[in-house]
Amino acid sequence: MADRPAVAVLAFENKSGDPEQDYFGDGISEDILTALSKQRWFMVIARNSSFTYKGRAVHIRQIAEELGVRYIVEGSVRKTDKTVRITAQLNDAVSGGHLWAERYDRELVDVFAVQDEITNAIAAAIEPQIHAAENFRSRRKPPASLDAWDLLMRALSHYWRVTRQDHAAAKALLARAIAIDPDYGQALSVLAVNDMFGVHLGWTELAAVAPSAEAAALKAVRCDHEDAWAHAALGSVCFSTRRLPDALSEFEQALALNPNFSLAQGYYALALSYAGRSNDSFEAAQKAIRLSPRDPSLAIYHGIAAYARFTERHYGEAIALAREAIRHRGDLTGAYRVLAVSAGMTGDGTLAEMALGELRRTQPGISLHWIATQLPWASERDREHYLEGFRRAGLQ
């Protein structure tokens, strides 16, 4: 197993002036610690160790050395009868830098709902920040000294960029990581997800990668059956190979293991839309957006929400959401697809022509035949609706 970075969550400081309010800050801290423990990427120090620093003026670097961690989450709570302000930040204790910080102001209509909402938001925000920091560290190492963890972090940074070139770069880095550690479940999971997303975006042929991707995903599940990424990987394989009930089941398992896993939430939304459950799909995509508003895959979630609206014939909303996806990332194949078909159905020839032009740039092999044969709809009606949108947009 490649070495994982370690994280400590300190007890949040009570700034309410009332010692009896300590329980609320402790509760927030414990919930964040529990939520982060479901992320299998890093080791989370147990509460019994990290809470020993409560109420003590100890420098973060000393805490990190004593606990053997690189990353420390700290924060504060200021609670009144009607409102609460919670601040949180993620620190790199070795460099002394702040990697992420946020402030949350809420009305206390339902104290437990507020606690859950903020806990989920903090936990979902921290994972990609640690990935980014670890990728930055790996890039400062000489190529000859890279281990499996470094290669995985580099691969993830390419995966999240969602371009054909980055897709290929991620695949090569993941192959190197697995060569070093053949039982590295996380690298196996990301390899399967990367391959299947490449299929969905038309960058690679399903038949060429499906067998190896499924083998990698199944091995990842065997390596750690409680890893949400492994189940998301297997779900992505089932989705692309037209086993939608199995795909939905795997994504639901991933989310049961880690409810803050925005990527699984986004994939779940995509599978729901192809299964004909467009309203559920839209709600799931919106949840992915809410879970992680700074997520590297945010553009994809907007694109999935756009497709869900297209399937319900809400073309204006679909266009607006597709434009939002493109605003976040200007080369997103899926968003241009939805923009093209929605413009086609509304008769906006100028917009359809622009969207098709950009789509051909990002997916040069796009054709009616590819759409009809490569995308995994459960319903022939939904497939025909999508094809009709492309015909009206001018695709041959």
C-alpha positions in Angstrom: 0.0 0.0 0.0 1.4 3.4 -1.0 1.9 5.8 1.9 -1.1 8.0 2.5 -0.8 11.5 4.0 -2.2 11.9 7.5 -4.8 14.5 8.7 -5.7 15.7 12.2 -9.0 17.5 13.0 -8.6 19.7 16.1 -11.5 20.5 18.4 -13.1 23.7 17.1 -12.7 26.7 19.4 -15.8 27.9 21.2 -16.0 31.7 20.7 -19.5 32.1 22.1 -18.3 33.1 25.6 -20.3 30.3 27.1 -18.4 27.2 28.2 -21.7 25.2 27.9 -21.6 25.7 24.2 -18.4 23.6 23.9 -20.5 20.7 22.9 -21.5 22.3 19.6 -17.9 22.9 18.5 -16.9 19.5 19.6 -19.8 18.0 17.7 -18.8 19.8 14.5 -15.2 18.6 14.8 -16.2 15.0 15.5 -18.6 14.9 12.6 -15.9 16.3 10.2 -13.4 13.7 11.6 -16.0 10.9 11.0 -16.7 12.2 7.5 -13.1 12.5 6.5 -12.4 9.0 7.8 -14.7 7.7 5.0 -12.2 9.1 2.5 -9.8 6.3 2.0 -7.2 8.5 0.5 -5.6 9.6 3.7 -5.3 8.5 7.3 -7.3 10.5 9.9 -5.9 10.7 13.4 -8.4 9.5 16.1 -10.3 11.9 18.2 -8.6 10.7 21.4 -5.3 12.0 20.1 -6.3 15.2 18.2 -8.7 16.5 21.0 -5.9 16.4 23.6 -4.8 19.9 22.3 -8.2 21.4 23.2 -7.8 24.7 25.1 -4.0 24.6 24.9 -1.9 27.2 23.0 0.3 24.8 21.0 1.8 25.7 17.6 0.4 23.8 14.6 3.9 22.5 13.6 4.4 21.0 17.1 1.0 19.3 16.9 1.9 17.9 13.5 5.2 16.5 14.7 3.6 14.9 17.8 0.8 13.4 15.9 2.8 12.5 12.8 0.6 14.4 10.3 1.1 16.9 7.5 -2.4 18.4 7.4 -4.4 19.9 10.2 -8.0 21.0 10.2 -8.9 23.7 12.7 -11.8 26.1 13.2 -14.1 28.0 15.5 -17.7 28.3 16.4 -19.6 31.5 17.5 -23.1 30.5 18.4 -26.0 32.7 19.6 -29.6 31.8 20.3 -30.6 32.4 16.6 -27.4 32.3 14.5 -24.1 30.5 14.2 -20.8 31.4 12.5 -18.4 28.6 11.8 -14.9 29.1 10.3 -12.7 26.2 9.1 -9.3 26.0 7.6 -7.0 23.3 6.3 -3.3 23.9 7.0 -0.1 22.3 5.7 1.7 22.2 8.9 5.1 21.5 7.3 5.1 24.5 5.0 3.0 26.6 7.4 0.6 27.5 4.6 -3.2 27.7 4.6 -4.6 25.5 1.8 -8.2 26.3 2.2 -10.5 28.4 4.5 -14.2 29.1 4.6 -16.7 30.9 6.8 -20.3 29.7 7.2 -23.1 31.9 8.6 -26.4 30.2 9.3 -29.6 30.8 11.1 -30.3 28.1 13.7 -33.8 27.0 12.6 -32.7 23.4 13.0 -29.4 23.0 14.8 -28.8 19.5 13.7 -29.6 20.3 10.0 -27.1 23.2 10.2 -24.5 20.9 11.7 -24.9 18.3 9.1 -24.9 20.8 6.2 -21.7 22.5 7.3 -20.0 19.2 8.2 -20.7 17.8 4.7 -19.6 21.0 3.0 -16.2 21.1 4.9 -15.5 17.4 4.4 -16.3 17.6 0.6 -14.1 20.7 0.2 -11.1 19.2 2.0 -10.5 16.1 -0.2 -9.7 17.9 -3.5 -7.6 20.4 -1.6 -5.4 17.7 -0.2 -5.2 16.1 -3.6 -4.1 19.4 -5.1 -1.5 19.9 -2.4 -0.1 16.4 -2.8 0.1 16.8 -6.6 2.0 20.0 -6.1 4.5 18.2 -3.8 4.9 15.3 -6.2 5.7 17.7 -9.0 8.7 19.0 -7.0 10.2 15.6 -6.8 12.8 14.2 -9.3 11.0 11.8 -11.7 13.2 8.9 -10.6 12.0 9.2 -7.0 8.2 9.1 -7.7 6.3 6.4 -5.8 2.8 5.0 -6.4 1.1 7.7 -4.3 2.9 10.5 -6.2 2.0 9.0 -9.6 -1.6 8.7 -8.5 -1.8 12.3 -7.4 -0.4 13.4 -10.7 -2.8 11.2 -12.6 -5.8 12.7 -10.7 -4.7 16.2 -11.6 -4.9 15.1 -15.3 -8.1 13.2 -14.9 -9.9 16.3 -13.5 -8.9 18.4 -16.5 -11.2 16.3 -18.8 -9.3 16.6 -22.1 -8.3 13.9 -24.5 -4.6 14.7 -23.8 -5.0 14.6 -20.1 -7.0 11.4 -20.3 -4.1 9.7 -22.0 -1.6 11.3 -19.5 -3.6 10.0 -16.5 -3.8 6.5 -18.0 0.0 6.4 -18.4 0.7 7.6 -14.9 -1.8 5.1 -13.4 -0.2 2.2 -15.3 3.2 3.2 -13.7 1.6 3.4 -10.2 0.0 -0.1 -10.6 3.3 -1.5 -11.9 4.9 -0.4 -8.6 2.0 -1.6 -6.5 -0.3 -4.1 -8.3 -2.7 -4.1 -5.4 -3.1 -0.4 -5.1 -6.9 -0.1 -5.0 -7.1 3.6 -5.5 -5.0 3.6 -8.6 -7.0 0.7 -10.0 -10.2 2.6 -9.3 -9.1 5.8 -10.9 -7.8 3.8 -13.9 -11.3 2.2 -14.5 -13.1 5.5 -14.0 -10.7 7.3 -16.4 -11.1 4.6 -19.0 -14.9 4.7 -18.8 -15.1 8.5 -18.9 -12.9 8.3 -22.0 -15.5 6.0 -23.6 -18.4 8.3 -22.7 -16.7 11.3 -24.2 -15.7 9.4 -27.4 -12.0 9.4 -26.8 -11.6 5.6 -26.7 -13.4 2.5 -27.9 -15.5 0.6 -25.4 -14.4 -2.8 -26.6 -10.8 -1.8 -26.3 -10.9 -0.9 -22.6 -14.0 -2.4 -21.0 -12.5 -5.8 -20.0 -9.4 -4.4 -18.4 -11.4 -1.6 -16.7 -13.8 -4.1 -15.2 -10.9 -6.3 -14.0 -9.3 -3.2 -12.4 -12.5 -2.1 -10.7 -13.3 -5.7 -9.4 -9.8 -5.9 -8.0 -10.1 -2.5 -6.3 -13.3 -3.8 -4.6 -11.5 -6.9 -3.5 -8.6 -4.8 -2.2 -11.0 -2.7 -0.1 -14.7 -3.4 -0.3 -15.5 -0.4 1.9 -13.7 2.1 -0.5 -16.3 4.3 -2.2 -14.0 4.9 -5.1 -13.9 1.2 -5.9 -17.6 0.9 -6.1 -17.9 4.1 -8.1 -15.3 2.6 -10.5 -17.3 -0.6 -10.9 -20.5 1.5 -11.3 -18.9 3.4 -14.2 -18.0 0.2 -15.9 -21.5 -1.1 -15.5 -22.9 2.2 -16.9 -20.8 2.1 -20.0 -21.5 -1.5 -20.7 -25.3 -1.0 -20.5 -25.9 -2.6 -17.1 -27.8 0.3 -15.7 -29.4 -1.4 -12.7 -26.0 -2.7 -11.6 -24.5 0.8 -12.2 -27.1 2.4 -10.0 -26.6 -0.2 -7.3 -22.8 0.4 -7.2 -23.1 4.2 -7.1 -25.6 3.9 -4.3 -23.2 1.7 -2.4 -20.4 4.2 -3.0 -22.6 7.0 -1.6 -23.7 4.8 1.4 -20.0 4.4 2.2 -19.2 8.1 1.7 -22.2 10.4 1.4 -19.9 13.4 0.7 -18.4 11.7 -2.4 -19.4 14.3 -5.1 -17.9 12.4 -8.0 -20.0 9.3 -7.2 -23.0 11.6 -6.8 -22.4 13.1 -10.2 -22.0 9.7 -11.9 -25.1 8.5 -10.1 -27.0 11.5 -11.6 -25.7 10.5 -15.1 -26.8 6.9 -14.7 -30.2 8.0 -13.5 -30.7 10.1 -16.6 -29.9 7.2 -19.0 -32.1 5.0 -16.9 -35.0 7.3 -17.7 -35.3 8.8 -14.2 -34.6 12.4 -15.3 -36.2 14.2 -12.4 -34.1 12.1 -9.9 -31.1 12.7 -12.1 -31.5 16.5 -11.9 -31.9 16.4 -8.1 -28.8 14.2 -7.8 -26.7 16.5 -10.1 -27.8 19.5 -8.0 -26.7 17.7 -4.9 -23.3 17.0 -6.4 -23.0 20.8 -7.1 -24.1 21.7 -3.6 -21.8 19.1 -2.0 -18.6 20.6 -3.6 -19.0 24.0 -5.2 -15.2 24.2 -5.7 -15.0 20.6 -7.1 -12.7 20.1 -10.1 -15.6 18.2 -11.7 -18.2 21.0 -11.1 -18.5 21.7 -14.9 -19.4 18.0 -15.4 -22.2 18.1 -12.8 -23.7 21.2 -14.5 -23.5 19.3 -17.8 -25.3 16.3 -16.3 -28.0 18.6 -14.8 -28.4 20.1 -18.3 -28.9 16.7 -19.9 -31.5 15.8 -17.3 -33.4 19.0 -18.2 -33.1 18.2 -21.9 -34.7 14.8 -21.4 -37.7 16.5 -19.7 -38.0 18.9 -22.7 -37.0 21.9 -20.6 -34.7 23.1 -23.4 -34.2 26.7 -22.1 -33.0 25.4 -18.7 -30.8 22.8 -20.4 -29.2 25.6 -22.5 -28.6 27.7 -19.4 -27.0 24.8 -17.5 -24.9 23.8 -20.5 -23.6 27.4 -20.8 -22.8 27.3 -17.1 -20.8 24.1 -17.5 -18.9 25.7 -20.4 -18.2 28.8 -18.4 -16.5 26.6 -15.8 -14.6 24.6 -18.5 -14.6 25.6 -22.1 -13.7 22.3 -23.6 -16.3 20.0 -22.1 -17.5 17.6 -24.7 -20.7 16.6 -22.9 -21.8 20.2 -22.3 -21.5 21.0 -26.1 -23.6 17.9 -26.8 -26.4 19.1 -24.7 -26.1 22.6 -26.0 -26.3 21.4 -29.6 -29.3 19.1 -29.1 -31.2 21.7 -27.0 -30.5 24.4 -29.6 -31.6 22.0 -32.3 -34.9 21.4 -30.6 -35.6 25.1 -30.0 -34.7 25.9 -33.6 -31.8 28.2 -32.7 -29.6 27.5 -35.8 -26.9 29.9 -34.9 -26.4 28.4 -31.4 -26.6 24.9 -32.8 -24.0 25.6 -35.4 -21.6 27.0 -32.8 -22.2 24.1 -30.4 -21.6 21.6 -33.1 -18.4 23.3 -34.2 -17.0 23.2 -30.6 -18.2 19.6 -30.2 -16.4 18.5 -33.4 -13.3 20.1 -32.0 -13.5 18.2 -28.7 -14.9 15.0 -30.2 -13.8 14.9 -33.8 -15.4 11.5 -34.5 -18.9 12.5 -33.4 -21.7 11.2 -35.6 -25.3 10.1 -35.4 -24.1 6.5 -35.7 -21.7 6.9 -32.7 -24.5 8.4 -30.6 -27.0 5.7 -31.6 -24.6 2.8 -30.8 -22.2 4.0 -28.0 -24.4 5.6 -25.3 -26.3 3.4 -22.9 -29.9 4.4 -22.8 -32.5 2.2 -21.2 -35.3 3.8 -23.3 -35.4 3.9 -27.1 -37.6 7.0 -26.8 -34.8 8.8 -25.0 -32.3 7.8 -27.6 -34.5 8.9 -30.4 -35.1 12.3 -28.7 -31.4 12.9 -28.4 -30.8 11.8 -32.0 -33.6 14.1 -33.2 -32.0 17.1 -31.4 -28.7 16.3 -33.2 -30.5 16.0 -36.6 -32.1 19.4 -36.1 -28.8 20.8 -35.1 -27.3 19.7 -38.4 -25.3 16.6 -37.4 -25.1 13.9 -40.0 
